[in-house]
Amino acid sequence: MALNKKGSRRITVDGIEYRWRIRRKPSYMQGLCWTPMTYAVEAAGGSRPGTTLIVTSGQAHPSNWVGVETEPIRPAHVAAGIRAARDQGWDPTRVGSPFQLDRSAGFIAQ
């Protein structure tokens, strides 16, 4: 499944270009701060989409409904997630199911 280009941002990590995107509206569980925010990453180049990386962050979605304050996801966080996923075997050029990376250690549901 390819990422929607609208609303995605580009980032270059170790010489490879990627696109990443945070869901604009929180899911029901994210809106109530029961689950942490996720974002998706995929390789920007290539003629066909490869495996998408789904990163579960350790913080609430910024548009949550209960008013919990959050820190924004910065490009440095995304780059660290990409490097961690690559170390764990994520290959963005290979076709397959989304690769899940859980970085939510320490998230406390509200």
MILO-576029 format. One record per atom (N, C-alpha, C, O): residue number from 1; residue in one letter; atom name; x, y, z. Coordinates in steps of 0.05 Angstrom, whole numbers, plus 32768, in hexadecimal, padded with zeros to 4 digits. Layout:
BEGIN
+-----+---+----+------+------+------+
|   k | r |  a |    u |    v |    w |
+-----+---+----+------+------+------+
| NUM | a | CA |    X |    Y |    Z |
...
+-----+---+----+------+------+------+
END
This chain:
BEGIN
+-----+---+----+------+------+------+
|   k | r |  a |    u |    v |    w |
+-----+---+----+------+------+------+
|   1 | m |  N | 8011 | 7FE8 | 8000 |
|   1 | m | CA | 8000 | 8000 | 8000 |
|   1 | m |  C | 8012 | 8019 | 8000 |
|   1 | m |  O | 8024 | 801B | 8010 |
|   2 | a |  N | 800C | 802B | 7FEF |
|   2 | a | CA | 801D | 8043 | 7FEC |
|   2 | a |  C | 8012 | 8059 | 7FFE |
|   2 | a |  O | 7FF9 | 805B | 8003 |
|   3 | l |  N | 8024 | 806A | 8008 |
|   3 | l | CA | 801C | 8081 | 8018 |
|   3 | l |  C | 800F | 8096 | 8006 |
|   3 | l |  O | 8018 | 809A | 7FEF |
|   4 | n |  N | 7FFC | 80A4 | 8010 |
|   4 | n | CA | 7FF0 | 80BA | 8002 |
|   4 | n |  C | 8005 | 80D1 | 8001 |
|   4 | n |  O | 8010 | 80D9 | 8016 |
|   5 | k |  N | 800B | 80DB | 7FEA |
|   5 | k | CA | 801F | 80F0 | 7FE7 |
|   5 | k |  C | 8016 | 810A | 7FF4 |
|   5 | k |  O | 8027 | 8119 | 7FFE |
|   6 | k |  N | 7FFC | 810F | 7FF4 |
|   6 | k | CA | 7FF3 | 8128 | 8000 |
|   6 | k |  C | 7FF6 | 8126 | 801E |
|   6 | k |  O | 7FEC | 8114 | 802B |
|   7 | g |  N | 8004 | 813A | 8029 |
|   7 | g | CA | 8008 | 813B | 8046 |
|   7 | g |  C | 8021 | 812C | 804F |
|   7 | g |  O | 8027 | 812C | 8067 |
|   8 | s |  N | 802F | 811F | 803D |
|   8 | s | CA | 8047 | 8110 | 8045 |
|   8 | s |  C | 805F | 8123 | 8043 |
|   8 | s |  O | 805F | 8137 | 8035 |
|   9 | r |  N | 8074 | 811C | 8053 |
|   9 | r | CA | 808C | 812C | 8053 |
|   9 | r |  C | 80A4 | 811B | 804A |
|   9 | r |  O | 80A4 | 8103 | 804F |
|  10 | r |  N | 80B7 | 8127 | 803E |
|  10 | r | CA | 80CF | 8118 | 8035 |
|  10 | r |  C | 80E5 | 811A | 804A |
|  10 | r |  O | 80E8 | 812F | 8058 |
|  11 | i |  N | 80F4 | 8105 | 804B |
|  11 | i | CA | 810C | 8104 | 805D |
|  11 | i |  C | 8121 | 80F3 | 8050 |
|  11 | i |  O | 811A | 80DE | 8044 |
|  12 | t |  N | 813A | 80FA | 8053 |
|  12 | t | CA | 8150 | 80EA | 8048 |
|  12 | t |  C | 815F | 80DF | 8060 |
|  12 | t |  O | 8169 | 80EE | 8071 |
|  13 | v |  N | 8162 | 80C4 | 8061 |
|  13 | v | CA | 8170 | 80B7 | 8077 |
|  13 | v |  C | 8185 | 80A5 | 806A |
|  13 | v |  O | 817F | 8093 | 805B |
|  14 | d |  N | 819E | 80AA | 8071 |
|  14 | d | CA | 81B5 | 809B | 8067 |
|  14 | d |  C | 81B5 | 8099 | 8048 |
|  14 | d |  O | 81BB | 8084 | 803D |
|  15 | g |  N | 81AE | 80AF | 803B |
|  15 | g | CA | 81AF | 80B1 | 801E |
|  15 | g |  C | 8196 | 80A6 | 8010 |
|  15 | g |  O | 8196 | 80A6 | 7FF7 |
|  16 | i |  N | 8182 | 809C | 801E |
|  16 | i | CA | 816A | 8091 | 8012 |
|  16 | i |  C | 8153 | 80A4 | 8019 |
|  16 | i |  O | 8150 | 80AC | 8030 |
|  17 | e |  N | 8143 | 80AA | 8005 |
|  17 | e | CA | 812D | 80BC | 8009 |
|  17 | e |  C | 8113 | 80AD | 800F |
|  17 | e |  O | 810D | 8099 | 8003 |
|  18 | y |  N | 8105 | 80B7 | 8024 |
|  18 | y | CA | 80EC | 80AB | 802D |
|  18 | y |  C | 80D7 | 80C0 | 802F |
|  18 | y |  O | 80DC | 80D8 | 802E |
|  19 | r |  N | 80BD | 80B7 | 8030 |
|  19 | r | CA | 80A7 | 80C9 | 8036 |
|  19 | r |  C | 809A | 80BE | 804F |
|  19 | r |  O | 8098 | 80A6 | 8053 |
|  20 | w |  N | 8091 | 80D1 | 8061 |
|  20 | w | CA | 8084 | 80C9 | 8079 |
|  20 | w |  C | 806B | 80DA | 807E |
|  20 | w |  O | 8069 | 80F0 | 8074 |
|  21 | r |  N | 8058 | 80CE | 808C |
|  21 | r | CA | 803F | 80DC | 8090 |
|  21 | r |  C | 8032 | 80D3 | 80AA |
|  21 | r |  O | 8032 | 80BC | 80B1 |
|  22 | i |  N | 8027 | 80E7 | 80B8 |
|  22 | i | CA | 8017 | 80E2 | 80D0 |
|  22 | i |  C | 7FFA | 80E5 | 80C8 |
|  22 | i |  O | 7FF3 | 80F8 | 80B9 |
|  23 | r |  N | 7FE9 | 80D4 | 80D1 |
|  23 | r | CA | 7FCD | 80D6 | 80CC |
|  23 | r |  C | 7FC2 | 80F0 | 80D7 |
|  23 | r |  O | 7FC7 | 80F7 | 80EE |
|  24 | r |  N | 7FB4 | 80FF | 80C6 |
|  24 | r | CA | 7FAB | 811A | 80CE |
|  24 | r |  C | 7F98 | 8119 | 80E6 |
|  24 | r |  O | 7F9B | 8128 | 80F9 |
|  25 | k |  N | 7F84 | 8107 | 80E4 |
|  25 | k | CA | 7F71 | 8105 | 80FA |
|  25 | k |  C | 7F78 | 80EC | 810A |
|  25 | k |  O | 7F80 | 80D7 | 80FF |
|  26 | p |  N | 7F76 | 80ED | 8124 |
|  26 | p | CA | 7F7C | 80D6 | 8134 |
|  26 | p |  C | 7F67 | 80C0 | 8131 |
|  26 | p |  O | 7F50 | 80C6 | 812C |
|  27 | s |  N | 7F6F | 80A7 | 8134 |
|  27 | s | CA | 7F5B | 8092 | 8135 |
|  27 | s |  C | 7F4B | 8095 | 8150 |
|  27 | s |  O | 7F53 | 80A5 | 8160 |
|  28 | y |  N | 7F36 | 8086 | 8153 |
|  28 | y | CA | 7F26 | 8089 | 816B |
|  28 | y |  C | 7F37 | 8083 | 8184 |
|  28 | y |  O | 7F36 | 8092 | 8198 |
|  29 | m |  N | 7F47 | 806E | 8183 |
|  29 | m | CA | 7F58 | 8067 | 819A |
|  29 | m |  C | 7F6E | 807C | 819F |
|  29 | m |  O | 7F74 | 8082 | 81B6 |
|  30 | q |  N | 7F78 | 8088 | 8189 |
|  30 | q | CA | 7F8C | 809D | 818D |
|  30 | q |  C | 7F80 | 80B6 | 8197 |
|  30 | q |  O | 7F8C | 80C5 | 81A6 |
|  31 | g |  N | 7F67 | 80BC | 818E |
|  31 | g | CA | 7F59 | 80D4 | 8197 |
|  31 | g |  C | 7F54 | 80D4 | 81B5 |
|  31 | g |  O | 7F54 | 80EA | 81C1 |
|  32 | l |  N | 7F50 | 80BD | 81C0 |
|  32 | l | CA | 7F4B | 80BB | 81DD |
|  32 | l |  C | 7F65 | 80B5 | 81EC |
|  32 | l |  O | 7F65 | 80B1 | 8205 |
|  33 | c |  N | 7F7C | 80B5 | 81DE |
|  33 | c | CA | 7F96 | 80B0 | 81EA |
|  33 | c |  C | 7F99 | 8094 | 81F6 |
|  33 | c |  O | 7FA7 | 8090 | 820A |
|  34 | w |  N | 7F8B | 8081 | 81EB |
|  34 | w | CA | 7F8D | 8065 | 81F4 |
|  34 | w |  C | 7FA4 | 8057 | 81E6 |
|  34 | w |  O | 7FAF | 8044 | 81F1 |
|  35 | t |  N | 7FAA | 8060 | 81CE |
|  35 | t | CA | 7FC1 | 8055 | 81BF |
|  35 | t |  C | 7FD2 | 806C | 81B5 |
|  35 | t |  O | 7FC8 | 8082 | 81B0 |
|  36 | p |  N | 7FEC | 8067 | 81B1 |
|  36 | p | CA | 7FFE | 807D | 81A7 |
|  36 | p |  C | 7FFA | 8082 | 8189 |
|  36 | p |  O | 7FEF | 8072 | 817B |
|  37 | m |  N | 8005 | 8098 | 8181 |
|  37 | m | CA | 8004 | 80A1 | 8165 |
|  37 | m |  C | 8016 | 808F | 8154 |
|  37 | m |  O | 802B | 8086 | 815D |
|  38 | t |  N | 800E | 808B | 813B |
|  38 | t | CA | 801F | 807C | 8128 |
|  38 | t |  C | 8024 | 808E | 8110 |
|  38 | t |  O | 8016 | 80A1 | 810A |
|  39 | y |  N | 803A | 8088 | 8102 |
|  39 | y | CA | 803F | 8095 | 80E8 |
|  39 | y |  C | 804A | 8080 | 80D5 |
|  39 | y |  O | 8055 | 806C | 80DD |
|  40 | a |  N | 8047 | 8086 | 80BB |
|  40 | a | CA | 804F | 8073 | 80A6 |
|  40 | a |  C | 8067 | 807E | 8096 |
|  40 | a |  O | 8069 | 8097 | 8092 |
|  41 | v |  N | 8079 | 806C | 808D |
|  41 | v | CA | 8090 | 8074 | 807E |
|  41 | v |  C | 8093 | 8061 | 8066 |
|  41 | v |  O | 808D | 8049 | 8069 |
|  42 | e |  N | 809B | 806B | 804F |
|  42 | e | CA | 80A1 | 805A | 8038 |
|  42 | e |  C | 80B7 | 8067 | 8028 |
|  42 | e |  O | 80BC | 807F | 802A |
|  43 | a |  N | 80C4 | 8057 | 8018 |
|  43 | a | CA | 80D9 | 8061 | 8006 |
|  43 | a |  C | 80CC | 8074 | 7FF1 |
|  43 | a |  O | 80B7 | 806D | 7FE7 |
|  44 | a |  N | 80D9 | 808A | 7FEC |
|  44 | a | CA | 80CD | 809E | 7FDA |
|  44 | a |  C | 80D2 | 8098 | 7FBD |
|  44 | a |  O | 80C2 | 809E | 7FAC |
|  45 | g |  N | 80E8 | 808B | 7FB7 |
|  45 | g | CA | 80EF | 8085 | 7F9B |
|  45 | g |  C | 80E3 | 806A | 7F92 |
|  45 | g |  O | 80D6 | 805C | 7FA2 |
|  46 | g |  N | 80E8 | 8063 | 7F7A |
|  46 | g | CA | 80DF | 804A | 7F6F |
|  46 | g |  C | 80C5 | 804C | 7F60 |
|  46 | g |  O | 80B5 | 805E | 7F65 |
|  47 | s |  N | 80C1 | 8039 | 7F4E |
|  47 | s | CA | 80A9 | 8039 | 7F3E |
|  47 | s |  C | 8092 | 802B | 7F4B |
|  47 | s |  O | 807B | 8030 | 7F44 |
|  48 | r |  N | 8097 | 801A | 7F5E |
|  48 | r | CA | 8081 | 800C | 7F6C |
|  48 | r |  C | 8085 | 800E | 7F8A |
|  48 | r |  O | 809C | 8010 | 7F93 |
|  49 | p |  N | 8070 | 800F | 7F99 |
|  49 | p | CA | 8072 | 8011 | 7FB6 |
|  49 | p |  C | 807D | 7FF8 | 7FC3 |
|  49 | p |  O | 8077 | 7FE2 | 7FBA |
|  50 | g |  N | 808D | 7FFB | 7FD7 |
|  50 | g | CA | 8098 | 7FE5 | 7FE6 |
|  50 | g |  C | 8089 | 7FE2 | 8001 |
|  50 | g |  O | 8071 | 7FE9 | 8003 |
|  51 | t |  N | 8096 | 7FD7 | 8014 |
|  51 | t | CA | 808B | 7FD3 | 802E |
|  51 | t |  C | 8089 | 7FED | 803E |
|  51 | t |  O | 809D | 7FFC | 803F |
|  52 | t |  N | 8072 | 7FF3 | 8049 |
|  52 | t | CA | 806F | 800A | 8059 |
|  52 | t |  C | 8077 | 8005 | 8076 |
|  52 | t |  O | 8072 | 7FEF | 8081 |
|  53 | l |  N | 8084 | 8018 | 8082 |
|  53 | l | CA | 808C | 8016 | 809E |
|  53 | l |  C | 8077 | 8025 | 80AF |
|  53 | l |  O | 8071 | 803C | 80AA |
|  54 | i |  N | 806C | 8017 | 80C3 |
|  54 | i | CA | 8059 | 8024 | 80D5 |
|  54 | i |  C | 8066 | 8026 | 80F1 |
|  54 | i |  O | 806D | 8012 | 80FD |
|  55 | v |  N | 806B | 803F | 80F9 |
|  55 | v | CA | 8079 | 8044 | 8113 |
|  55 | v |  C | 8065 | 804D | 8128 |
|  55 | v |  O | 8056 | 8060 | 8124 |
|  56 | t |  N | 8064 | 803E | 813E |
|  56 | t | CA | 8053 | 8046 | 8154 |
|  56 | t |  C | 8064 | 8057 | 8167 |
|  56 | t |  O | 8078 | 804D | 8172 |
|  57 | s |  N | 805D | 8070 | 8169 |
|  57 | s | CA | 806D | 8082 | 817A |
|  57 | s |  C | 8066 | 807E | 8197 |
|  57 | s |  O | 8054 | 806F | 819E |
|  58 | g |  N | 8074 | 808C | 81A9 |
|  58 | g | CA | 806E | 808A | 81C5 |
|  58 | g |  C | 805F | 80A2 | 81D0 |
|  58 | g |  O | 8061 | 80A8 | 81E7 |
|  59 | q |  N | 804F | 80AF | 81BF |
|  59 | q | CA | 8041 | 80C6 | 81C8 |
|  59 | q |  C | 8025 | 80C8 | 81BC |
|  59 | q |  O | 801E | 80BA | 81A9 |
|  60 | a |  N | 8015 | 80D8 | 81C8 |
|  60 | a | CA | 7FF9 | 80DB | 81BF |
|  60 | a |  C | 7FF8 | 80EB | 81A5 |
|  60 | a |  O | 800A | 80FB | 819E |
|  61 | h |  N | 7FE2 | 80E7 | 8196 |
|  61 | h | CA | 7FDE | 80F6 | 817D |
|  61 | h |  C | 7FD9 | 8114 | 8184 |
|  61 | h |  O | 7FCB | 8119 | 8197 |
|  62 | p |  N | 7FE5 | 8127 | 8175 |
|  62 | p | CA | 7FE1 | 8143 | 817C |
|  62 | p |  C | 7FC5 | 814D | 817B |
|  62 | p |  O | 7FBE | 8161 | 8187 |
|  63 | s |  N | 7FB4 | 813F | 816B |
|  63 | s | CA | 7F98 | 8147 | 8169 |
|  63 | s |  C | 7F86 | 8136 | 817B |
|  63 | s |  O | 7F6F | 8131 | 8174 |
|  64 | n |  N | 7F90 | 812D | 8192 |
|  64 | n | CA | 7F80 | 811C | 81A3 |
|  64 | n |  C | 7F69 | 812D | 81AF |
|  64 | n |  O | 7F6A | 8145 | 81AF |
|  65 | w |  N | 7F55 | 811F | 81B8 |
|  65 | w | CA | 7F3C | 812C | 81C1 |
|  65 | w |  C | 7F3B | 8133 | 81DF |
|  65 | w |  O | 7F29 | 8140 | 81E8 |
|  66 | v |  N | 7F4F | 8129 | 81ED |
|  66 | v | CA | 7F4F | 812D | 820A |
|  66 | v |  C | 7F62 | 8143 | 8214 |
|  66 | v |  O | 7F65 | 8147 | 822C |
|  67 | g |  N | 7F70 | 8150 | 8201 |
|  67 | g | CA | 7F81 | 8166 | 8208 |
|  67 | g |  C | 7F9C | 815F | 8213 |
|  67 | g |  O | 7FA9 | 8170 | 8220 |
|  68 | v |  N | 7FA5 | 8147 | 820E |
|  68 | v | CA | 7FC0 | 8140 | 8217 |
|  68 | v |  C | 7FD5 | 814E | 8205 |
|  68 | v |  O | 7FD3 | 814C | 81ED |
|  69 | e |  N | 7FE8 | 815B | 8211 |
|  69 | e | CA | 7FFC | 8169 | 8202 |
|  69 | e |  C | 8011 | 8155 | 81F7 |
|  69 | e |  O | 8018 | 8141 | 8205 |
|  70 | t |  N | 801A | 815A | 81DF |
|  70 | t | CA | 802D | 8147 | 81D2 |
|  70 | t |  C | 8045 | 8157 | 81C7 |
|  70 | t |  O | 8043 | 816F | 81C2 |
|  71 | e |  N | 805A | 8148 | 81C2 |
|  71 | e | CA | 8071 | 8153 | 81B3 |
|  71 | e |  C | 806D | 814C | 8196 |
|  71 | e |  O | 8062 | 8137 | 8190 |
|  72 | p |  N | 8074 | 815D | 8184 |
|  72 | p | CA | 8072 | 8156 | 8167 |
|  72 | p |  C | 8086 | 8141 | 815F |
|  72 | p |  O | 809B | 813E | 816B |
|  73 | i |  N | 807F | 8131 | 814B |
|  73 | i | CA | 8091 | 811E | 813F |
|  73 | i |  C | 80A4 | 812E | 812D |
|  73 | i |  O | 809B | 813B | 811A |
|  74 | r |  N | 80BD | 812D | 8133 |
|  74 | r | CA | 80D1 | 813C | 8123 |
|  74 | r |  C | 80DF | 812A | 8110 |
|  74 | r |  O | 80DF | 8112 | 8113 |
|  75 | p |  N | 80EB | 8136 | 80FB |
|  75 | p | CA | 80FA | 8125 | 80E8 |
|  75 | p |  C | 810F | 8114 | 80F5 |
|  75 | p |  O | 8115 | 80FE | 80EB |
|  76 | a |  N | 811B | 811D | 810B |
|  76 | a | CA | 812F | 810D | 8119 |
|  76 | a |  C | 8123 | 80F3 | 8124 |
|  76 | a |  O | 812F | 80DE | 8124 |
|  77 | h |  N | 810A | 80F5 | 812E |
|  77 | h | CA | 80FC | 80DE | 8138 |
|  77 | h |  C | 80F6 | 80CA | 8121 |
|  77 | h |  O | 80FA | 80B2 | 8124 |
|  78 | v |  N | 80EE | 80D5 | 810A |
|  78 | v | CA | 80E8 | 80C4 | 80F3 |
|  78 | v |  C | 8101 | 80B6 | 80EA |
|  78 | v |  O | 8101 | 809E | 80E4 |
|  79 | a |  N | 8118 | 80C5 | 80E8 |
|  79 | a | CA | 8131 | 80B9 | 80DF |
|  79 | a |  C | 813A | 80A3 | 80F2 |
|  79 | a |  O | 8143 | 808E | 80E9 |
|  80 | a |  N | 8137 | 80A8 | 810C |
|  80 | a | CA | 813E | 8093 | 811F |
|  80 | a |  C | 812D | 807A | 811C |
|  80 | a |  O | 8136 | 8064 | 811F |
|  81 | g |  N | 8113 | 807E | 8117 |
|  81 | g | CA | 8101 | 8068 | 8112 |
|  81 | g |  C | 8108 | 8058 | 80F9 |
|  81 | g |  O | 8107 | 803F | 80F9 |
|  82 | i |  N | 8110 | 8066 | 80E4 |
|  82 | i | CA | 8117 | 8059 | 80CB |
|  82 | i |  C | 8131 | 8049 | 80D0 |
|  82 | i |  O | 8132 | 8032 | 80C7 |
|  83 | r |  N | 8144 | 8054 | 80DE |
|  83 | r | CA | 815D | 8045 | 80E3 |
|  83 | r |  C | 8158 | 802D | 80F4 |
|  83 | r |  O | 8163 | 8017 | 80EF |
|  84 | a |  N | 8147 | 802F | 8108 |
|  84 | a | CA | 8140 | 8019 | 811A |
|  84 | a |  C | 8132 | 8003 | 810A |
|  84 | a |  O | 8138 | 7FEB | 810E |
|  85 | a |  N | 8120 | 800A | 80F8 |
|  85 | a | CA | 8111 | 7FF7 | 80E8 |
|  85 | a |  C | 8124 | 7FE9 | 80D5 |
|  85 | a |  O | 8122 | 7FD1 | 80D1 |
|  86 | r |  N | 8136 | 7FF8 | 80C8 |
|  86 | r | CA | 814A | 7FEC | 80B6 |
|  86 | r |  C | 815B | 7FD8 | 80C5 |
|  86 | r |  O | 8161 | 7FC2 | 80BB |
|  87 | d |  N | 8163 | 7FDE | 80DE |
|  87 | d | CA | 8173 | 7FCC | 80EE |
|  87 | d |  C | 8164 | 7FB2 | 80F5 |
|  87 | d |  O | 816F | 7F9D | 80F9 |
|  88 | q |  N | 8149 | 7FB5 | 80F7 |
|  88 | q | CA | 8138 | 7F9E | 80FE |
|  88 | q |  C | 812F | 7F8E | 80E5 |
|  88 | q |  O | 8120 | 7F7B | 80E8 |
|  89 | g |  N | 8137 | 7F97 | 80CD |
|  89 | g | CA | 8131 | 7F87 | 80B5 |
|  89 | g |  C | 811E | 7F93 | 80A2 |
|  89 | g |  O | 8116 | 7F86 | 808E |
|  90 | w |  N | 8115 | 7FAB | 80A6 |
|  90 | w | CA | 8102 | 7FB8 | 8093 |
|  90 | w |  C | 8111 | 7FBE | 8079 |
|  90 | w |  O | 8126 | 7FCB | 8079 |
|  91 | d |  N | 8106 | 7FB5 | 8063 |
|  91 | d | CA | 8111 | 7FBB | 8048 |
|  91 | d |  C | 80FB | 7FCB | 8039 |
|  91 | d |  O | 80E7 | 7FBE | 8031 |
|  92 | p |  N | 80FE | 7FE5 | 8036 |
|  92 | p | CA | 80E9 | 7FF5 | 8029 |
|  92 | p |  C | 80E4 | 7FEF | 800C |
|  92 | p |  O | 80D0 | 7FF8 | 8000 |
|  93 | t |  N | 80F6 | 7FE0 | 7FFF |
|  93 | t | CA | 80F3 | 7FD9 | 7FE2 |
|  93 | t |  C | 80E4 | 7FBF | 7FDE |
|  93 | t |  O | 80DA | 7FBA | 7FC8 |
|  94 | r |  N | 80E3 | 7FAE | 7FF2 |
|  94 | r | CA | 80D6 | 7F94 | 7FF0 |
|  94 | r |  C | 80B8 | 7F97 | 7FF3 |
|  94 | r |  O | 80AF | 7FA6 | 8005 |
|  95 | v |  N | 80A9 | 7F89 | 7FE3 |
|  95 | v | CA | 808C | 7F8A | 7FE5 |
|  95 | v |  C | 8083 | 7F77 | 7FFB |
|  95 | v |  O | 808E | 7F61 | 7FFE |
|  96 | g |  N | 806F | 7F80 | 800A |
|  96 | g | CA | 8065 | 7F6F | 8020 |
|  96 | g |  C | 8053 | 7F7E | 8033 |
|  96 | g |  O | 804C | 7F95 | 802E |
|  97 | s |  N | 804D | 7F71 | 8049 |
|  97 | s | CA | 803C | 7F7D | 805D |
|  97 | s |  C | 804B | 7F94 | 806B |
|  97 | s |  O | 8063 | 7F94 | 806B |
|  98 | p |  N | 803C | 7FA7 | 8076 |
|  98 | p | CA | 804A | 7FBD | 8085 |
|  98 | p |  C | 805B | 7FB3 | 809B |
|  98 | p |  O | 8054 | 7F9F | 80A9 |
|  99 | f |  N | 8072 | 7FBF | 809F |
|  99 | f | CA | 8085 | 7FB9 | 80B4 |
|  99 | f |  C | 807E | 7FCA | 80CC |
|  99 | f |  O | 807C | 7FE2 | 80CA |
| 100 | q |  N | 8079 | 7FBD | 80E3 |
| 100 | q | CA | 8071 | 7FCB | 80FB |
| 100 | q |  C | 8089 | 7FD0 | 810D |
| 100 | q |  O | 8099 | 7FBE | 8112 |
| 101 | l |  N | 808D | 7FE9 | 8116 |
| 101 | l | CA | 80A2 | 7FF0 | 8129 |
| 101 | l |  C | 8095 | 7FFE | 8140 |
| 101 | l |  O | 8089 | 8013 | 813D |
| 102 | d |  N | 8098 | 7FF2 | 8158 |
| 102 | d | CA | 808B | 7FFC | 8170 |
| 102 | d |  C | 80A0 | 800C | 8180 |
| 102 | d |  O | 80B3 | 8000 | 818B |
| 103 | r |  N | 809C | 8026 | 8182 |
| 103 | r | CA | 80AE | 8037 | 8192 |
| 103 | r |  C | 809E | 8044 | 81A9 |
| 103 | r |  O | 80A3 | 805A | 81B1 |
| 104 | s |  N | 8089 | 8036 | 81B2 |
| 104 | s | CA | 8077 | 8041 | 81C5 |
| 104 | s |  C | 807D | 803B | 81E2 |
| 104 | s |  O | 806C | 803E | 81F4 |
| 105 | a |  N | 8095 | 8031 | 81E8 |
| 105 | a | CA | 809D | 802B | 8203 |
| 105 | a |  C | 8099 | 8044 | 8215 |
| 105 | a |  O | 80A4 | 8059 | 820E |
| 106 | g |  N | 808B | 8041 | 822A |
| 106 | g | CA | 8087 | 8058 | 823C |
| 106 | g |  C | 806D | 8067 | 8237 |
| 106 | g |  O | 8067 | 8079 | 8246 |
| 107 | f |  N | 805E | 805F | 8222 |
| 107 | f | CA | 8044 | 806D | 821D |
| 107 | f |  C | 8030 | 8064 | 8232 |
| 107 | f |  O | 802D | 804D | 8238 |
| 108 | i |  N | 8023 | 8078 | 823F |
| 108 | i | CA | 800F | 8072 | 8253 |
| 108 | i |  C | 7FF4 | 807B | 8248 |
| 108 | i |  O | 7FF0 | 8093 | 8242 |
| 109 | a |  N | 7FE2 | 8069 | 8246 |
| 109 | a | CA | 7FC7 | 806F | 823C |
| 109 | a |  C | 7FB9 | 8081 | 8250 |
| 109 | a |  O | 7FBC | 807E | 8268 |
| 110 | q |  N | 7FAA | 8094 | 8245 |
| 110 | q | CA | 7F9B | 80A7 | 8256 |
| 110 | q |  C | 7F80 | 809D | 825F |
| 110 | q |  O | 7F72 | 80AA | 826D |
+-----+---+----+------+------+------+
END
